[in-house]
């Protein structure tokens, strides 16, 4: 008999690998064995108190089972068996509700399934348990942004970038989040920081132009947008931004021409 946090009883002759727990909590034979164990324990030297009753302590076997469930979930996910992966992760969280790995994996699974609010809930718990995990914080920012929680996305992405400042995707996404929050100056700062990492990144250049337009800095946005539309004449988004810049500068004919070019591209 094993007096773990969850008692176990095995027939070692019939079950040498201890696969079938026979413990039921009653029975005269079991009571006799418990009495013998109590006598044996009474002869042992006193042990320091843990401060917790045995039944509230974690069972070491649970850790092994949780790791097995996490591994099975990863394999199921790789095989596109999302239902099985979710089932494994939910079982793991029942055994260990504070597993940041299980919470993060479940958050990623819900994100892939398109349930961004639920993904954010799991990822937020994962980040609280493991605040040094920059990737989990970035994923939380993605989920919050997708669910329309702009302040939540901003906070998560800022946390991620404090841990890993050179992340290009986080800079770009945070720039877009600041645009949604109508905070054009901070958006401009993020896009400029992204362009320091990759000066030719088109998303960063378009985002910077949008931030400048929101601040009515049409002259500042013009040179890069004109260069971008010449280098990539098939970029309808750049042409739409260029039209807004021309209008801001009072160049209506140029604005109409850029809008017309963008419309032709969008209709293809």
Buried (B, 14 or more C-beta within 10 A) or exposed (E): BEBBBEBBBBEEEEEEEEEEEBBEEEEEEBEEEBEEEEEEEEEEEEEEEEEEEEEEEEBEBBEEBBBEBBEBBBEBBEEEBBEBBBBBBEBBBEBBEEBBBBBBBBBBBBBEEEBBEBBBBBBBBBBEBBEEBBBBBBBBBBBBBBBEBBEBBBBBBBBBBEBEEEBBBBBBBBBBBBBBBEBBEBBBBBBBBBBEBBEEBBBBBBBBBBBBBBBEBBEBBBEBBBEBBEEEEEBBBBBBBBBBBBBBBEBEEBBEBBBEBBEEBEEE
